[in-house]
Amino acid sequence: MEIPVEVKLRFYSSMLRIRKFELKAAELFGQGQVPGSIHSCAGQEACAEGVCARLRTDDYLIGAHRGHGQCLAKGAESRYLLAELLGKKSGYCLGKGGSMHVAVPEIGILGTNGIVGGGIPSALGVAVAVQYRGTDQVVTCFFGEGASNQGTFHETLNIASLWSLPIIFICENNLYAELTPHRLHLKLPDVARRAEAYGIPSTVVDGNDVLAVYEAAGVAVERARSGGGPTFIEGKTYRWEGHFVGDPAKYRPAGELEEWKGRDPILRLKAHLLENGLADGDQLAGIEMSIEEEIKEAVEFAVSSNPPDPSTDLMSGVYAAFDGF
């Protein structure tokens, strides 16, 4: 089925938002305005957008430490997300979560996670709850290829398969587990082969082609909603920054980054739109200007917001209210 033009234009807008958000976040980090560290997903935009474009607001997402793009693709607003990165009270988690621990439950974002593979068993629990309630919601779980070496990965896939849970595992394989190249920690060229060992339908896609990711995600979401169980999607992609912003990434071979920048998912979609007469240059330039203005306003909002007040906010949100059994 052909993807409608308006959907493709929405892909373009969303991936631009992610890219420009990440570049601005890295700039603010360099200025000392971001406490802690940040992990940029610039270059990986197609994986997040292609999957999240298939989800409803009430579907669930659990991300990993490189999760800004996933949150934005799921519907998070750039101003509140950036405020969270800057540790401001106006952020989604009141400035207490920061870059790696963002949750927006009202749109299904149940949290990103700073622990490698830490979100995988959490997603399993959410999928069990969905199945128990009998709804047709879908749970998506994002992680990198390095997480597939964690024991929780294998335990989760085994239970998800046995119980036919409505969960989609999305491995954003950017070729490096922190500083370690894929070939030094995985004998298999494709992480998806591990999922097949647990009887989970799996697919390997070009993670820099948002159209391919969208197609694969559509099959997976339909399977999960109809009670068909889990799916594993591996997107072959590449992060432009090092493991964290500021990492010089000297472990990468000469020319590798430039080669992957030639597969830029945004430029590839732009070329597709122009070459097929689906949009013109002025239309795409207008979208870019709109996103630039949005990010500019987000920066102004975040920078001007106040940080939490220790005298009143130190213990807020730490404990849930409890009215007894």
Summary of the structure (lengths in Angstrom):
residues: 325
radius of gyration: 19.4
end to end distance: 52.2
largest distance: 63.4
contacts: 1124
relative contact order: 0.17
helix: 47%
strand: 10%
